[in-house]
Amino acid sequence: MTSITPLSIPEVLLITPKRHGDARGWFAETWSRQAMVKAGLEHDFVQDNQAFNAAAGTVRGLHFQQAPHAQAKLVRALRGAIYDVAVDVRPGSATYGQWVGANLTAEGGEQLLVPRGFAHGYCTLTDNCEIFYKVDGLYAPQTEGALLWSDPDLGIDWPITGEAILSDKDRIAPRLKDMPSANF
C-alpha cells in the first residue's frame, strides 16, 4: 500500500509507493488514479516532465503557473537525490509565505505532491540527478511566475554547501514581498 503523509502544510503530501521486490529487483505503482481517488486526491495529469542535473548544488525554482494554467506537480527522483520545496503563494491562505521541504531519493522512491498555488523548487543533493514529475496543467509561459530561491523572508533551509548553481532566470526572480498578487 502507498503511504500518504501530509507535511506541516497539510495540502503538500509526501507519497511513498510500496515496492514489491524479489531476486530480480522491485516493482512499484507510482501513480494510480483509482488508489488516489480513494485517498481523496483527484488529479488529471496531462504532461510528464524529466530533468537532468549534472552537479550537486543545482537549484531549480521556485516556479509556478497561474490560472487558467495553474499546475499541481507530483515530483520524484529517478536517479540521485534532491531536497524538494513547496512555498504557499495563494493570496489569503492561512499558510501564505510558508514552506515545506522533503528529501526525495531514487533509492527510497518518495514523491512530493505540490498542489496548485504553490511555488516549487529543488536542490540536487548528488551529482547526475534525474527528476521526473507529472503536472495537471499544460506548460503556458504567459502564466509563469517565480520567487527568489534565497528570499530571506522565506528562510528556506537549503542544504547547499558552497555556491548554488542557478539559471539566470532563477538568479533574478523577485522576493515574495515584491511579487505581484497571483491568481490560482
C-alpha positions in Angstrom: 0.0 0.0 0.0 1.2 3.5 -0.8 2.0 5.7 2.2 0.5 9.3 2.0 1.8 11.7 4.7 0.7 15.3 5.0 3.5 17.7 5.7 3.4 20.7 8.0 1.3 22.5 5.3 -1.2 19.7 5.0 -2.1 20.2 1.3 1.5 19.2 0.5 1.8 15.4 0.6 4.7 13.0 0.8 3.7 9.9 -1.1 5.8 6.8 -0.9 4.7 3.9 -3.1 5.2 0.4 -1.8 7.9 -1.5 -3.6 7.3 -5.2 -4.2 10.7 -6.9 -4.5 12.3 -10.3 -5.2 15.6 -11.6 -6.5 15.0 -9.7 -9.8 14.6 -6.3 -8.2 11.4 -4.4 -7.4 8.2 -3.1 -8.8 6.2 0.0 -7.7 2.9 1.5 -8.8 4.0 5.2 -8.7 0.6 6.6 -9.7 -2.8 5.0 -9.7 -5.9 7.2 -10.3 -8.1 4.6 -8.6 -6.0 4.4 -5.4 -5.5 8.2 -5.2 -9.3 8.9 -5.7 -9.9 6.5 -2.8 -7.4 8.7 -0.8 -9.3 11.9 -1.8 -6.8 13.0 -4.4 -8.2 13.8 -7.9 -5.6 15.0 -10.3 -5.9 14.7 -14.1 -2.2 14.7 -15.0 -1.7 15.8 -18.6 2.0 16.1 -19.1 5.2 14.3 -17.8 8.5 16.2 -17.5 12.0 15.0 -16.9 15.1 17.0 -15.9 18.7 16.1 -15.7 21.1 18.0 -13.3 24.8 17.3 -13.7 26.1 18.7 -10.4 25.1 18.6 -6.7 24.1 22.1 -5.5 21.9 22.9 -8.6 18.8 24.8 -7.7 15.8 24.9 -10.0 12.9 27.2 -8.8 10.9 28.5 -7.2 8.4 28.3 -10.1 4.6 28.3 -10.5 1.9 28.9 -13.1 -1.2 31.0 -12.5 -4.8 30.5 -13.7 -6.0 29.5 -16.1 -2.9 27.2 -16.4 -2.0 26.6 -12.7 -0.3 23.3 -12.1 -0.2 20.7 -9.4 3.0 18.6 -9.6 3.9 15.1 -8.5 7.8 15.0 -8.2 10.2 12.2 -7.8 13.9 11.4 -8.3 14.7 8.7 -10.8 18.5 8.9 -10.1 20.2 10.6 -7.2 18.6 12.7 -4.5 17.0 16.2 -4.2 15.7 18.4 -1.5 12.2 19.4 -2.8 10.4 22.5 -1.6 6.9 23.9 -1.9 6.0 27.5 -0.9 2.4 28.6 -0.4 1.8 31.6 -2.7 -2.0 31.5 -2.6 -3.3 35.0 -1.7 -5.4 34.9 1.5 -4.1 31.4 2.6 -3.5 30.9 6.3 -0.1 29.5 5.3 0.8 32.1 2.7 4.6 32.5 2.5 5.3 29.3 4.5 7.3 26.5 3.0 7.8 22.8 3.5 10.6 20.6 2.2 11.4 16.9 1.9 14.2 14.7 0.7 13.3 12.7 -2.4 15.6 9.8 -3.4 15.7 7.3 -6.2 16.6 4.7 -3.6 13.5 5.4 -1.4 11.0 6.3 -4.2 9.5 9.2 -2.2 7.3 11.6 -4.2 6.1 15.1 -3.3 2.6 16.2 -4.4 2.8 20.0 -4.8 -0.8 21.5 -5.2 -1.8 24.4 -7.4 -1.0 27.7 -5.8 2.4 26.7 -4.5 5.8 27.7 -5.9 8.0 24.7 -6.4 11.8 24.2 -6.5 14.5 21.7 -5.6 18.2 21.5 -4.9 20.2 18.5 -6.0 22.0 16.6 -3.3 24.0 14.4 -5.6 25.7 14.7 -9.0 23.8 13.3 -12.0 20.3 13.6 -10.7 17.3 12.8 -12.9 14.0 14.2 -11.8 10.6 13.2 -13.1 7.3 15.0 -12.5 3.7 14.9 -13.6 1.7 18.0 -14.0 -2.1 18.5 -14.2 -1.9 21.6 -16.4 0.0 22.2 -19.7 3.0 24.5 -19.8 1.9 28.1 -20.5 4.8 30.5 -20.4 2.5 33.5 -20.3 1.3 32.4 -16.9 4.7 31.6 -15.4 5.8 33.1 -12.1 8.9 32.7 -9.9 10.2 33.6 -6.5 13.8 34.1 -5.5 15.0 30.8 -4.2 17.1 32.6 -1.5 14.5 35.1 -0.3 15.5 35.8 3.3 11.8 36.4 4.2 11.0 32.8 3.3 14.1 31.5 5.2 14.3 28.2 3.2 17.0 26.0 4.8 18.5 24.8 1.5 21.2 22.0 2.1 23.8 23.7 -0.1 27.5 23.8 0.7 29.2 26.4 -1.5 27.6 28.4 -4.2 24.3 27.3 -5.8 24.2 26.6 -9.5 21.3 28.7 -10.9 19.8 29.8 -14.2 19.8 33.5 -15.0 16.0 33.5 -14.6 16.2 32.0 -11.1 19.0 34.3 -10.0 16.8 37.4 -10.6 13.4 36.2 -9.6 11.5 38.6 -7.2 11.2 38.2 -3.5 7.8 37.3 -2.1 7.2 40.8 -0.8 7.8 42.2 -4.4 5.8 39.6 -6.2 2.6 40.8 -7.8 -0.6 39.1 -6.5 -1.0 35.7 -8.0 -4.2 34.1 -9.3 -4.9 30.4 -8.9 
